[in-house]
Amino acid sequence: MSELTSSLTLDRARRSATEAIEARFIVEHGDFTLDLDLTLPGRGVTAIFGHSGSGKTTLLRCLAGLARPRVGKLVVNGEIWLDTERNIFLPTHKRPLGYVFQEASLFPHLSVKQNLRFGLERVRAAERRVDLAQAAELLGIGHLLERSPAGLSGGERQRAGIARALLTSPRLLLLDEPLASLDQKRKLEILPYLERLHDELDIPVLYVSHAPEEVARLADHLVLLEGGRALASGPIADTLARLDLPLALADDASVVFDGIVDGYDSRYGLLTLALPGSRAKLTVVHAPSPAGRAMRVTVKARDVSLITGAHEQDRSSVLNVLAATVIGIADDANPSQAVVRLDVDGSPLLARVTRYSLDRLGIVEGMRVWAQVKAVSLLA
């Protein structure tokens, strides 16, 4: 365990089993109203997902104290930051939070190290849970400390901005679409560092995004907003697979499996993942990884095909064949297709198939089938 992980987990034993973020907000802006009543996990990454205008940034502004709701209550792991009934409103500068916007907004006249020290010096020495060296190591910016922000790439600036936010030793970290201004190459550069935040920090993170692939890769919990209201709020795996929500019917619909590395075939470059609580395993094209390591796999619905007999896959090139039960079928926006929700030993899976195949195979709810997933299509 790293020093950063140790220092940030010292207070875990002091927290109750019911730790949570309670957020109740009613905010009116012209013809738009944000009306939310959420109970979110007090640790891990919660993704706030929705299209432009759904209320994502307004929600973060309420959490940060930058917007004052007409009616509201905010309790962060037992600390009351807002309660309009009791006339409690903790101003932004007194809320122990970090906030990272789409642009890092580093001070251009200061070096990276001086920018980081600005965050560190906002916190009294006795209350600091993160030091500069630890934050720099976590975000991989140790070699950039003497540089000017003008000499950094977009991904490097964002990593420095996140490190500065961490140095305020926040009780809550808000990330407002931190990858939105980056091209695909820079997004891929910064995502592993965001995964480290997920894996190593004991700080609840609220991550605003409209990119499903980011949400699937990073989040433990998902809140889906539309028109200022929450369509859903729940664990990522279950929420992504709900057929009554638009995410499951989108062209890029996907689900996630959290597996454990079970073996590696160096000859073929194939990693085997065991699914907790299941006899099922997944084979993934991936670089070597230590046995026992946790790894998340994203499975897109369009990459899943169905067969009705296990013997049918004997001569197939598809490596992953999972026994499953059909638990729901939903109409797609395209009348020639349907989305099938499956249960794989308690884990949800989606398959996008043609109506023709559905009828030809006689697939109905309650039926046992086998789901085929190409190893090369899995994103781990």
VEXKOL-982871 format. One record per atom (N, C-alpha, C): x, y, z. Coordinates in steps of 0.05 Angstrom, whole numbers, padded with zeros to 5 digits, always signed. Atoms other than C-alpha are relative to their C-alpha. Layout:
N
XYZ
...
END
This chain:
380
+00017-00024+00000
+00000+00000+00000
+00018+00025+00000
-00016-00024+00002
+00027+00068-00019
-00004+00018+00024
+00003-00019-00022
+00039+00124+00031
-00025+00017-00003
+00024-00016+00005
-00016+00164-00002
-00025-00015+00008
+00023+00016-00007
-00066+00107+00005
-00002-00002+00031
+00000+00002-00030
-00046+00098+00079
-00010+00026+00013
+00007-00026-00013
-00052+00172+00096
-00029+00008-00005
+00027-00008+00005
-00119+00179+00063
-00021-00019+00012
+00018+00020-00011
-00149+00117+00097
+00001-00001+00031
-00003+00000-00029
-00131+00134+00169
-00027+00003+00015
+00025-00005-00014
-00201+00158+00185
-00022-00020-00008
+00021+00018+00008
-00238+00099+00154
-00014-00013+00024
+00011+00014-00023
-00247+00064+00221
-00019+00018+00016
+00017-00018-00015
-00280+00127+00249
-00028+00004-00013
+00025-00005+00014
-00334+00128+00196
-00021-00021+00006
+00021+00019-00005
-00401+00095+00207
-00006-00016-00026
+00007+00017+00023
-00429+00040+00162
-00021+00014-00017
+00021-00013+00015
-00483+00089+00139
+00010+00025-00014
-00011-00024+00012
-00436+00141+00109
-00012+00004-00028
+00014-00006+00025
-00468+00176+00051
+00001+00030-00005
+00004-00028+00007
-00478+00241+00014
-00030+00004-00005
+00029-00006+00003
-00549+00267+00022
-00003+00027-00013
+00002-00025+00016
-00566+00320-00030
-00029+00005-00008
+00027-00008+00007
-00634+00354-00035
+00001+00028-00009
-00002-00027+00011
-00638+00414-00081
-00024+00007-00017
+00019-00012+00019
-00692+00456-00113
+00011+00027-00008
-00011-00024+00011
-00663+00510-00158
-00015+00008-00025
+00015-00010+00024
-00701+00553-00208
+00017+00021-00015
-00013-00019+00018
-00668+00588-00267
-00017+00004-00024
+00018-00004+00023
-00719+00618-00314
-00020-00022-00003
+00018+00022+00005
-00757+00561-00345
+00012-00028+00007
-00013+00025-00008
-00708+00508-00318
-00001-00003+00030
+00001+00006-00028
-00717+00475-00250
+00016-00025+00006
-00014+00024-00010
-00668+00428-00216
-00015-00009+00025
+00015+00011-00023
-00707+00384-00168
+00010-00028+00005
-00013+00026-00005
-00666+00328-00138
-00001-00007+00030
-00002+00011-00027
-00667+00285-00076
+00015-00026-00002
-00018+00022+00005
-00607+00239-00077
+00014-00009+00026
-00018+00011-00020
-00571+00193-00029
+00021-00016-00014
-00022+00011+00016
-00503+00176-00057
+00021-00013+00019
-00021+00012-00017
-00446+00132-00032
+00020+00020+00011
-00019-00017-00013
-00398+00165+00016
+00029-00005-00007
-00027+00006+00010
-00338+00136-00020
-00003-00011-00028
+00001+00009+00027
-00319+00114-00090
-00008+00023-00019
+00006-00019+00022
-00337+00148-00156
-00029-00002-00008
+00027-00002+00010
-00408+00171-00171
+00001+00016-00026
+00002-00014+00026
-00419+00190-00244
-00027+00014-00002
+00024-00015+00006
-00469+00245-00259
-00002+00002-00030
+00001+00003+00029
-00491+00231-00330
-00025+00012-00011
+00023-00011+00013
-00537+00267-00377
+00008+00018-00023
-00006-00017+00022
-00542+00308-00440
+00002+00029+00008
-00003-00029-00006
-00527+00383-00443
-00028+00011+00008
+00024-00011-00010
-00579+00421-00404
-00016-00017+00020
+00015+00017-00018
-00598+00363-00359
+00002+00008+00029
-00003-00009-00027
-00573+00398-00296
+00025-00009+00014
-00024+00012-00012
-00505+00365-00285
+00017+00022+00014
-00017-00021-00011
-00465+00429-00274
-00014+00016+00022
+00016-00014-00022
-00521+00462-00233
+00002-00017+00025
-00003+00017-00023
-00518+00402-00187
+00027+00004+00014
-00027-00004-00012
-00443+00410-00177
+00003+00027+00012
-00001-00026-00012
-00451+00484-00165
-00014+00001+00027
+00014+00001-00026
-00501+00469-00109
+00018-00014+00020
-00017+00014-00018
-00453+00419-00079
+00023+00017+00009
-00023-00017-00007
-00397+00470-00081
-00007+00025+00014
+00008-00025-00013
-00438+00526-00052
+00001+00024-00019
-00001-00022+00020
-00433+00567-00117
-00028+00008-00009
+00029-00006+00005
-00509+00564-00125
-00014-00006+00026
+00015+00003-00026
-00557+00573-00067
-00028-00008-00007
+00027+00009+00007
-00620+00531-00075
-00021+00013+00018
+00023-00011-00016
-00688+00557-00053
-00007-00019+00022
+00004+00021-00020
-00698+00491-00017
+00023-00019-00002
-00022+00018+00003
-00640+00447+00000
+00011-00011+00027
-00015+00012-00022
-00601+00401+00046
+00023-00015-00011
-00023+00015+00009
-00531+00374+00038
+00015-00009+00025
-00015+00013-00021
-00498+00326+00086
+00021-00018-00012
-00022+00015+00012
-00429+00298+00068
+00013-00017+00022
-00011+00018-00020
-00411+00237+00110
-00003+00011+00028
+00006-00010-00027
-00445+00267+00171
+00004+00029+00005
-00005-00029-00004
-00423+00339+00161
-00021+00016-00015
+00022-00016+00012
-00480+00388+00147
+00012+00025-00013
-00010-00023+00014
-00461+00438+00093
-00022+00019-00008
+00023-00016+00007
-00531+00463+00077
-00025-00012+00012
+00026+00009-00009
-00599+00460+00109
-00017+00026+00001
+00016-00025+00002
-00648+00515+00087
-00021+00002+00022
+00019-00001-00022
-00698+00495+00141
+00012+00011+00025
-00014-00009-00025
-00646+00510+00195
+00017+00024-00006
-00015-00024+00008
-00616+00569+00157
+00030-00005+00003
-00028+00006+00001
-00549+00534+00150
+00010+00001-00029
-00012-00002+00027
-00507+00552+00089
+00030+00004+00003
-00029-00002-00001
-00433+00537+00090
+00011+00011-00026
-00009-00012+00025
-00400+00584+00039
+00022-00017-00012
-00018+00016+00015
-00355+00555-00014
+00027-00002+00013
-00028+00000-00011
-00289+00575+00019
+00002-00016+00026
-00001+00016-00024
-00309+00537+00082
-00008-00029-00004
+00006+00028+00006
-00330+00473+00047
+00025-00015-00007
-00025+00014+00005
-00273+00422+00048
-00003-00017-00026
+00004+00014+00025
-00279+00404-00026
+00021+00009-00020
-00016-00006+00023
-00237+00402-00089
-00018+00001-00025
+00017-00004+00023
-00266+00426-00155
+00018+00003-00024
-00016-00001+00025
-00236+00412-00224
-00019+00004-00023
+00018-00007+00023
-00268+00444-00285
+00011-00012-00026
-00008+00011+00026
-00263+00427-00359
+00028+00010-00007
-00027-00011+00004
-00202+00473-00362
+00014+00001+00028
-00014+00002-00026
-00149+00465-00308
+00003+00027+00014
-00002-00027-00011
-00143+00541-00297
+00023+00003+00019
-00025-00004-00016
-00072+00538-00271
+00009+00029-00003
-00010-00028+00001
-00040+00605-00254
+00024+00000-00020
-00021+00001+00021
+00002+00620-00317
+00027+00010+00009
-00025-00012-00009
+00054+00660-00279
+00015-00017+00021
-00012+00018-00020
+00069+00603-00230
+00009-00026-00013
-00008+00027+00009
+00107+00538-00242
-00021-00020+00009
+00018+00021-00009
+00070+00472-00234
+00002-00004+00030
-00004+00003-00029
+00101+00464-00164
-00013+00023+00015
+00012-00023-00014
+00079+00534-00144
-00031-00001-00001
+00029+00004+00001
+00008+00519-00169
-00009-00020+00020
+00007+00020-00020
+00007+00457-00126
+00002+00010+00028
-00003-00011-00027
+00033+00494-00066
-00023+00019+00007
+00023-00017-00004
-00025+00543-00075
-00023-00016+00012
+00021+00017-00011
-00073+00485-00062
+00007-00009+00028
-00009+00010-00025
-00031+00458-00005
-00003+00020+00023
-00001-00021-00021
-00027+00524+00032
-00028+00010+00008
+00027-00006-00008
-00103+00530+00034
-00008-00015+00025
+00007+00018-00022
-00102+00477+00089
+00021+00003+00022
-00018-00001-00023
-00072+00483+00158
+00017-00026+00001
-00018+00023+00000
-00012+00437+00167
-00011-00024+00015
+00010+00022-00017
-00046+00396+00221
-00023-00015-00013
+00023+00012+00013
-00105+00381+00174
+00007-00012-00027
-00008+00010+00026
-00065+00360+00113
+00001-00030+00000
-00001+00029+00003
-00077+00289+00090
+00016-00009-00024
-00016+00005+00024
-00038+00294+00025
+00022+00020-00001
-00021-00019+00004
+00030+00324+00013
+00006+00002-00030
-00005-00006+00027
+00058+00351-00051
+00013-00023-00016
-00013+00023+00013
+00103+00292-00067
-00020-00023-00006
+00019+00022+00004
+00046+00243-00058
-00019+00006-00022
+00019-00008+00022
-00002+00282-00103
+00014-00001-00027
-00015+00000+00025
+00052+00289-00156
+00004-00029-00010
-00004+00028+00008
+00065+00214-00155
-00026-00013-00009
+00026+00011+00007
-00009+00196-00158
-00008+00008-00028
+00008-00010+00027
-00020+00239-00220
+00022-00001-00020
-00021+00003+00019
+00047+00224-00252
+00012+00026-00011
-00009-00026+00009
+00071+00296-00255
+00026+00008+00014
-00024-00007-00015
+00135+00293-00214
+00021+00013-00018
-00020-00011+00019
+00177+00308-00276
-00008+00027-00012
+00010-00025+00012
+00135+00369-00293
+00000+00023+00020
+00004-00019-00022
+00140+00407-00227
+00013+00028-00006
-00014-00025+00005
+00189+00460-00252
-00009+00014-00026
+00009-00012+00025
+00152+00473-00317
-00021+00021+00004
+00021-00020+00001
+00107+00531-00334
-00025-00014-00012
+00024+00011+00012
+00034+00513-00349
-00001+00002-00030
+00000-00003+00030
+00045+00540-00420
+00015-00022-00014
-00015+00021+00013
+00093+00483-00433
-00012-00028+00004
+00013+00026-00005
+00043+00428-00414
-00020-00006-00022
+00022+00008+00017
-00004+00388-00458
-00026+00003+00016
+00025-00002-00013
-00078+00391-00443
-00004-00021+00022
+00002+00021-00020
-00076+00324-00407
+00018+00005+00024
-00018-00006-00022
-00016+00346-00365
-00011+00023+00017
+00012-00022-00016
-00051+00411-00345
-00023-00011+00017
+00022+00010-00016
-00113+00372-00323
+00011-00017+00024
-00011+00016-00022
-00070+00324-00282
+00011+00018+00022
-00009-00019-00019
-00037+00383-00249
-00023+00013+00015
+00024-00012-00013
-00105+00414-00235
-00012-00019+00020
+00010+00019-00019
-00129+00350-00202
+00018-00003+00024
-00019+00002-00023
-00066+00345-00160
-00003+00024+00018
+00004-00024-00017
-00077+00417-00137
-00025-00002+00017
+00025+00004-00015
-00148+00400-00117
+00004-00020+00023
-00005+00020-00021
-00124+00339-00078
+00016+00011+00023
-00017-00011-00022
-00074+00381-00039
-00016+00018+00019
+00018-00014-00019
-00133+00418-00007
-00011-00020+00020
+00010+00021-00018
-00146+00351+00029
-00031+00000+00001
+00029-00003+00001
-00219+00352+00006
-00015-00024+00013
+00018+00021-00009
-00276+00313+00038
-00018-00009-00023
+00016+00006+00024
-00309+00314-00031
+00015+00011-00024
-00013-00010+00024
-00278+00319-00100
-00020+00001-00023
+00019-00004+00022
-00319+00347-00157
+00016+00003-00026
-00013-00001+00026
-00296+00335-00229
-00022+00006-00021
+00020-00009+00020
-00337+00374-00281
+00010-00004-00028
-00008+00007+00028
-00325+00340-00348
+00030+00006-00005
-00029-00007+00002
-00249+00341-00339
+00013-00008-00026
-00012+00009+00025
-00237+00306-00406
-00014+00013-00024
+00016-00011+00022
-00287+00347-00448
+00016+00016-00020
-00015-00017+00018
-00235+00394-00477
+00024-00014-00012
-00024+00015+00010
-00184+00339-00494
-00007-00017-00024
+00004+00018+00022
-00175+00301-00558
+00003-00029+00009
+00001+00028-00008
-00179+00225-00558
+00027-00009+00011
-00026+00008-00010
-00104+00216-00549
+00005+00009+00028
-00004-00011-00027
-00103+00261-00488
-00019-00013+00020
+00019+00014-00018
-00165+00227-00459
+00012-00026+00009
-00012+00026-00007
-00130+00160-00463
+00024+00003+00018
-00023-00005-00017
-00070+00191-00430
-00008+00004+00029
+00008-00008-00027
-00108+00217-00369
-00017-00021+00014
+00018+00019-00012
-00158+00160-00358
+00013-00019+00020
-00013+00017-00020
-00108+00114-00323
+00005+00014+00027
-00004-00015-00025
-00094+00169-00272
-00026+00004+00014
+00026-00001-00013
-00168+00178-00259
-00007-00026+00012
+00005+00027-00011
-00172+00103-00248
+00016-00003+00027
-00016+00001-00025
-00117+00111-00195
-00015+00015+00022
+00016-00014-00020
-00161+00163-00160
-00021-00019+00011
+00021+00019-00009
-00216+00110-00158
+00012-00021+00018
-00011+00023-00014
-00170+00055-00134
+00014+00007+00027
-00018-00006-00023
-00126+00092-00083
-00010+00021+00019
+00009-00022-00017
-00166+00150-00054
-00024-00009+00016
+00023+00004-00017
-00214+00146+00004
-00015+00027+00001
+00015-00025+00002
-00248+00210-00020
-00023-00004-00019
+00021+00003+00019
-00317+00209-00051
+00003+00019-00024
-00003-00016+00024
-00314+00234-00123
-00026+00001-00015
+00023-00003+00018
-00372+00262-00163
+00011+00009-00027
-00013-00003+00027
-00353+00257-00237
-00022+00006-00020
+00020-00007+00020
-00396+00295-00287
+00010-00006-00027
-00008+00007+00027
-00395+00269-00358
-00025-00005-00017
+00020+00009+00019
-00436+00259-00420
+00011-00021-00019
-00013+00021+00016
-00389+00205-00447
-00004-00027+00014
+00006+00026-00012
-00415+00134-00433
+00025-00016+00005
-00023+00016-00004
-00346+00103-00441
+00016+00008+00025
-00013-00009-00024
-00317+00146-00385
-00015-00010+00024
+00017+00008-00022
-00376+00130-00340
+00004-00030+00006
-00002+00029-00003
-00370+00055-00352
+00028-00008+00011
-00027+00007-00008
-00295+00056-00340
+00006+00008+00029
-00009-00012-00025
-00292+00098-00276
-00020-00004+00023
+00020-00004-00021
-00357+00097-00237
-00008-00025+00015
+00012+00021-00016
-00384+00054-00181
-00031+00004+00001
+00028-00007-00003
-00451+00090-00178
-00007+00019-00022
+00008-00016+00023
-00491+00125-00233
-00026+00015+00007
+00024-00017-00001
-00540+00183-00230
-00006+00009-00029
+00008-00008+00027
-00577+00194-00296
-00020+00024+00003
+00016-00024-00001
-00605+00265-00303
-00013+00006-00027
+00014-00009+00024
-00656+00291-00352
-00020+00022+00009
+00018-00022-00006
-00691+00358-00350
+00000+00009+00029
-00002-00009-00027
-00666+00374-00280
-00010-00020+00021
+00009+00021-00019
-00691+00309-00249
+00016-00025-00004
-00015+00025+00001
-00660+00242-00234
-00018-00022-00011
+00014+00023+00010
-00686+00186-00279
+00007-00025+00015
-00009+00024-00014
-00645+00136-00240
+00025+00007+00017
-00024-00002-00017
-00592+00130-00185
+00005-00027+00012
-00005+00027-00011
-00559+00064-00169
+00027-00010-00008
-00026+00012+00007
-00499+00017-00176
+00004-00001-00030
-00005-00003+00029
-00466+00024-00244
-00009-00024-00016
+00006+00024+00016
-00474-00049-00267
-00030-00003-00005
+00029+00003+00002
-00549-00051-00253
-00013+00022-00016
+00013-00023+00013
-00565+00019-00277
+00005+00000-00030
-00006+00001+00028
-00530+00012-00344
-00017-00020-00015
+00015+00022+00013
-00571-00051-00358
-00030+00003+00002
+00029-00003-00003
-00640-00024-00342
-00013+00007-00026
+00013-00003+00026
-00684-00031-00403
-00020+00023-00001
+00019-00023-00001
-00730+00025-00379
+00014+00027-00002
-00016-00025+00002
-00673+00076-00386
+00012+00003-00028
-00010-00004+00027
-00647+00107-00450
+00029-00010-00004
-00027+00009+00003
-00575+00085-00436
+00001-00028-00012
+00000+00028+00010
-00592+00012-00450
-00008-00002-00029
+00010+00001+00027
-00624+00029-00516
+00017+00017-00019
-00017-00016+00017
-00569+00075-00542
+00018-00018-00018
-00017+00015+00019
-00524+00054-00600
+00025-00012+00014
-00025+00008-00013
-00464+00049-00553
-00007-00012+00028
+00008+00012-00025
-00502+00014-00496
+00020-00021+00008
-00020+00020-00010
-00456-00028-00452
-00006-00006+00029
+00000+00006-00029
-00449-00061-00384
+00028-00004+00009
-00027+00004-00011
-00390-00072-00338
+00000-00025+00017
-00005+00022-00018
-00362-00133-00304
+00025+00007+00016
-00023-00004-00016
-00314-00126-00246
+00011-00028+00007
-00011+00026-00003
-00269-00187-00249
+00027+00000+00015
-00026+00004-00012
-00205-00215-00218
+00018-00016-00019
-00018+00013+00018
-00145-00234-00259
+00006-00028+00010
-00002+00028-00007
-00142-00310-00259
+00023-00014-00014
-00022+00013+00015
-00087-00326-00309
+00007+00016-00025
-00009-00014+00024
-00048-00303-00370
+00013-00020-00019
-00012+00016+00021
-00030-00339-00435
+00018+00017-00016
-00020-00017+00014
+00034-00306-00459
+00002-00006-00029
-00003+00007+00028
+00034-00344-00524
-00020+00015-00018
+00021-00012+00016
-00032-00314-00547
-00008+00028+00010
+00007-00027-00010
-00034-00250-00505
-00028+00002+00011
+00027+00001-00010
-00098-00270-00470
+00000-00001+00030
+00003-00002-00029
-00118-00252-00399
-00027-00014+00007
+00024+00013-00009
-00169-00294-00361
-00009+00014+00026
+00012-00013-00024
-00216-00259-00311
-00021-00018+00012
+00021+00014-00014
-00257-00295-00259
-00021+00021+00009
+00021-00018-00009
-00324-00262-00244
-00008-00008+00028
+00007+00007-00028
-00336-00259-00168
-00028-00010+00003
+00026+00011-00004
-00393-00301-00145
-00011-00017-00023
+00009+00014+00024
-00396-00338-00211
+00021-00021-00009
-00019+00019+00012
-00365-00398-00245
+00010+00010-00027
-00007-00010+00027
-00361-00358-00309
+00027+00015+00001
-00026-00014+00004
-00295-00330-00335
-00001+00014-00027
-00003-00014+00025
-00278-00280-00389
+00029+00000-00010
-00026-00002+00013
-00220-00282-00437
+00002+00026-00015
-00003-00027+00011
-00193-00214-00457
+00028+00003-00013
-00026-00007+00012
-00138-00191-00505
+00011+00023+00017
-00010-00020-00019
-00094-00153-00456
+00030-00006+00006
-00028+00004-00009
-00023-00142-00432
+00000-00016+00026
-00001+00015-00025
+00001-00185-00373
-00008+00017+00024
+00009-00013-00025
-00028-00168-00305
+00002-00020+00022
-00003+00019-00023
-00015-00198-00236
-00025-00015+00007
+00022+00016-00010
-00060-00254-00213
-00012+00012+00025
+00013-00011-00023
-00111-00230-00163
-00007+00029-00002
+00006-00028+00003
-00114-00159-00189
-00028+00004-00010
+00027-00007+00009
-00183-00128-00196
+00002+00014-00027
+00001-00013+00026
-00201-00107-00267
-00028+00002-00010
+00027-00004+00011
-00263-00078-00299
+00000-00004-00030
+00004+00005+00028
-00287-00101-00367
-00026+00013-00009
+00024-00011+00012
-00336-00063-00410
-00008-00017-00024
+00011+00016+00022
-00381-00104-00456
-00022+00015-00014
+00020-00015+00016
-00419-00068-00511
-00021-00019-00009
+00023+00017+00008
-00488-00095-00527
+00002-00010-00029
-00002+00008+00029
-00473-00095-00602
+00022-00021-00004
-00020+00021+00003
-00414-00143-00589
-00008-00027+00012
+00010+00025-00012
-00457-00197-00557
-00020-00013-00020
+00019+00016+00017
-00491-00251-00599
-00011-00023+00017
+00014+00021-00015
-00538-00306-00575
-00002-00026-00015
+00005+00027+00012
-00542-00381-00588
-00017-00015+00020
+00019+00015-00018
-00592-00431-00560
+00011-00027+00008
-00012+00025-00008
-00546-00491-00554
+00030+00003+00003
-00029-00004-00005
-00476-00494-00524
+00017-00014-00021
-00016+00015+00020
-00454-00544-00577
+00004+00017-00025
-00002-00016+00024
-00464-00490-00630
+00026+00016-00001
-00024-00016+00000
-00400-00455-00609
+00025-00016-00003
-00023+00017+00001
-00354-00515-00616
+00020+00008-00022
-00018-00007+00022
-00326-00491-00683
+00001+00030-00005
+00001-00029+00002
-00333-00417-00669
+00027+00012+00008
-00024-00015-00009
-00275-00367-00663
-00005+00016+00025
+00006-00015-00024
-00311-00334-00605
+00009-00015+00025
-00011+00013-00023
-00275-00349-00540
-00018+00001+00025
+00017-00003-00024
-00327-00324-00489
-00028-00009-00006
+00028+00010+00003
-00391-00365-00485
-00011-00003+00028
+00010-00002-00027
-00431-00349-00422
-00029-00010+00001
+00027+00009-00004
-00492-00387-00398
-00016+00022+00013
+00016-00023-00009
-00548-00337-00386
-00029-00006-00001
+00029+00002+00001
-00622-00329-00374
-00011+00027-00010
+00013-00024+00010
-00665-00279-00413
-00019+00010+00021
+00017-00011-00021
-00697-00232-00363
-00016+00024-00010
+00015-00023+00011
-00723-00177-00409
+00007+00005-00029
-00004-00006+00028
-00732-00156-00481
-00013+00027-00005
+00011-00027+00005
-00741-00083-00503
+00002+00007-00030
+00000-00009+00028
-00758-00052-00570
+00022+00021-00003
-00020-00020+00006
-00702-00012-00601
-00013+00022-00017
+00010-00021+00017
-00711+00055-00636
-00001-00009-00029
+00001+00012+00026
-00695+00017-00699
-00018-00025+00001
+00020+00022-00002
-00755-00030-00710
+00011-00027-00008
-00011+00026+00008
-00710-00084-00740
+00017-00012+00022
-00017+00010-00021
-00672-00092-00674
-00014+00000+00027
+00010+00001-00028
-00684-00108-00601
+00024-00002+00018
-00020+00002-00020
-00644-00105-00537
-00009-00021+00020
+00007+00022-00019
-00643-00167-00493
+00017+00003+00025
-00014+00000-00025
-00625-00164-00420
+00003-00029+00010
-00006+00027-00008
-00591-00227-00394
+00011+00001+00029
-00012+00004-00027
-00571-00253-00325
+00021-00021-00002
-00022+00019+00000
-00503-00286-00320
+00009-00004+00029
-00006+00006-00028
-00499-00316-00250
-00002+00025+00017
+00005-00024-00016
-00527-00251-00221
+00011+00026-00011
-00010-00024+00013
-00490-00203-00267
-00016+00006-00025
+00016-00007+00023
-00531-00165-00319
+00018+00003-00025
-00013-00002+00026
-00511-00167-00393
-00021+00008-00021
+00018-00008+00021
-00542-00134-00454
+00009-00011-00027
-00006+00009+00027
-00546-00161-00525
-00018+00015-00020
+00016-00012+00021
-00569-00122-00586
-00001-00020-00024
+00004+00020+00021
-00598-00170-00637
-00022+00010-00020
+00022-00007+00018
-00643-00166-00698
-00026-00014+00008
+00026+00012-00005
-00717-00180-00692
-00002-00027-00015
+00000+00025+00015
-00707-00233-00745
+00012-00023+00016
-00013+00021-00016
-00657-00271-00702
-00016-00007+00025
+00016+00005-00024
-00701-00263-00640
-00022-00019-00006
+00023+00017+00007
-00760-00295-00676
+00010-00027-00010
-00010+00026+00011
-00718-00348-00712
+00009-00019+00022
-00010+00017-00022
-00687-00372-00647
-00022-00005+00021
+00022+00004-00019
-00753-00366-00609
+00008+00010+00028
-00010-00010-00026
-00720-00325-00554
-00023+00015+00014
+00021-00013-00017
-00769-00305-00498
+00011+00002+00028
-00009-00003-00028
-00763-00283-00426
-00001-00027+00015
-00002+00025-00015
-00742-00339-00379
+00015-00022-00013
-00014+00021+00016
-00705-00378-00433
+00029+00000+00007
-00029+00003-00004
-00635-00405-00422
+00013+00002-00028
-00015-00004+00024
-00586-00383-00476
+00030+00001+00006
-00029-00005-00004
-00511-00374-00487
+00007+00025-00014
-00008-00025+00011
-00482-00306-00498
+00029-00002-00009
-00027+00001+00011
-00421-00301-00543
+00012+00028-00001
-00014-00026+00000
-00371-00244-00535
+00028-00005-00010
-00027+00003+00010
-00308-00237-00576
+00020+00012+00020
-00021-00010-00018
-00245-00230-00535
+00012+00026-00009
-00013-00025+00011
-00219-00175-00582
-00019+00024+00003
+00019-00022-00002
-00282-00133-00570
-00002+00011+00029
+00002-00008-00028
-00275-00129-00494
+00019+00022+00006
-00016-00022-00008
-00249-00064-00465
+00006-00003+00030
-00008+00004-00028
-00209-00075-00401
+00020+00021+00009
END
